Amino acid sequence: MKFLQFIVLSICSGLSLNAQPKDIFGSEPPKKPDITETAPGVFQVGTVKLVKAKNEISFPASVNMNEGPMEYLVVTGKGKTHESLMVTSAEPFHLQVAMLLLNCKGSDGRLIPENDTKPVPGEKVVIEFHWKDDKMPKKAPIEKFVQRVDKKPMGDDPFVFNGSRMFEGSFLAQRDGSIVSLITDNAAQFNNARQGRADDELWRPQPKGLPALDSNGTVVIRVLKSVEKK
């Protein structure tokens, strides 16, 4: 655990969260998360669960919309909730810590190209939503709940962990509440890598198969490629 605490301190130092103006996060900047090992190789970082053997993190979320223009798939209460499929109570800072503990570097300072035919820098991930329907467990890739206005197929390209950015001492994902974005957003932690991500009018919820509004569940994010160990 001392090693993990060292990693967290290093992450906190690298993000320079203590240098941010207090009003960005409300009364206080986010606190360094407690990391608890709940089982061998399984850790809890705030409300974020990390399973090292699966290269996977997960956190609670609820269905927030089922119609209308949509730019995000997951945001916090500080994010664009009126344009997001799901809302979570998880802290973006805790998500960042968990992904870094999986040795994911994200975009490593590179911006996402505006040209949507070019790749998004970072680690490829699969994102699923797990929930219960009549007490029966269900799960689906999160893109199954998305449709395009032009009726073209969504495609099965993976999402990418780009890791958000620091700007003038602010960790933008924490400030803006942006976690998973459909449109190109360097402040979000995970971005859509599909063509069409440059169009903020293209995306809508897919009602077919989508759990009811306010349904609670779990967002599960798994890193696809093996990440080089330091």
Steps between C-alpha positions, in 0.01 A plus 500: 500500500794735559590464133143592397504799732825610336337469157202709611725769645691507173176528303374779722828685462492455123145632472585797723151492649607682815594801291151547358270782603252368758188614317563260211398203711266676743616565853804267481714335229456121474676313776757231436295181484536218747600181321378182664591148391174309544637172358829393339547729200164675557505861617246767585590858406212706638195361316719356224583128510821377336568136408861467388471147360227618261659838420161637599338779698133550585278758667130568564283692252135552413311552173441871455331547160323303227439764230643820360844617383781329686868595528614287796453148627609551860537820703488601865238732645731789409503397134261552210227284649244626248709343221629184667361147487616422853596679820738376768600599852856378437774763511697542175812542713444154651449356151828657393681347797353156423599515132850613588526210744431280195804669340288688245658827389217626281595744225823591681441869423394458136182674388221308325507580126205703372499282189279208603668262256819516707549286812438624853823474705487280808406147608212316334226389739169315499219671693197303620194571711390231746155515659214281624163451332242320716794400722670334203852627425550657160787671322566667166771704329416863566496580126191275465306782667607752233365571151598741225254749350618400150406137578852376423623219727671603821784259439690302759823699518630524857495813710832651603633608838666833423508604866372860484740794542639752743437868420614790716525272802159336444436133430234557236307175539447575868408860434262430209367161613576346159582127510391326174440721197341427161629822349866600496576640845858521626366572850316165516688192622365257241421595140309349211744398225238450227449718196231759571646601836546853360123544457319601821158458334550142385437292811178392673406237760388164360180423697494135392657299779582806708412457870230731635584852611666513843593131479809439710789289383875481460726634228781252433809614308760246389834585341532305175870493435763399751663804653873505532612482862732761633 
